[in-house]
């Protein structure tokens, strides 16, 4: 399916303006030739969609997968301050090379799988759900300045997340990693070098706190 063909869209209008909402429904759709799009909201209500892009970039986008089997492989530039990739069920695979200077946030009750050769420099926040790392690139899946797993709240327990390695050397060597209460940093048997590790048990009601965990398997976590 050609993105630029108006006959492929409801209303015969190609999404292009900032803050447009783009929705992919049920069934399998393979979309190519994405233009540069700024500040868009992309939602996959159905599964098994494939979004490719040879020329353009998604800039400052919120991308939300509500079904299993979706794949995003277009260029993704995060420049809007805080960009979100959300998976509510199953696995949302992101093969996109992610660039830019903003923060990358993952959320939802499903799995976000980062497989791109990324170069972004902002913080990475695993607010909720499972985020898996399996990038073949030299910079790994998380080349940014810092990593936080879980999301602290002013009252009550933090939102819990898990960061799981599917191959070694996925995080910038100098990046500090913070694991919030109830969250997990899972090496999954792989080696990883990080800048520092902070375990935060939270400051809310002690009856609701769940200790954070670091699972190594056979892997080694190295902190210079």
Secondary structure, DSSP 4 states (H G I P E B T S, - for coil): -BTT-GGGSGGG----STT-EEEE-SS--EEB----EES-EEEE-SSS-EE--SS-EEES-EEEE-STT-EE-SEEEE-SSEEEEEESSSEEEE-SPEEESSEEEEESSSEEEE-S-----S-EEE-SEEEEE---STT-SB-SSEEEESB--SSSPPBPEEEEESSS--B-TT-EEEE-TT-EEE-TT--EEESEEEE---SS-TTT----EEE-TT--EEE-
